[in-house]
Amino acid sequence: MSREPHIVHDYHSLPTLYSILRAMFEICLKRGWAIPTRAALDMCKMAERRMWSSMTPLRQFRGVPGEVLRKSEAKQFVGPSIL
């Protein structure tokens, strides 16, 4: 079974996801809900960058071996906290 139809579907559904998340952010912001506003903003950033919080920042570099990425994500390192 080919994954191509799923890739096309994901490509077209991402702008919809971003629009929904952005609307959630605007609603929370207008109502003055600080914590939900921050959560919605974080989700907007993740959708826009296509990089989820569970992913290691090493994913943005080409040539990093898959094993290194898997081990890094398994340890749940968060960028600034490892410094």
Secondary structure, DSSP 8 states (H G I E B T S, - for coil): --SHHHHHHHHHHHHHHHHHHHHHHHHHHHHT-HHHHHHHHHHHHHHHHT--TTS-GGGGSTT--HHHHHHHHHTT--GGGG-
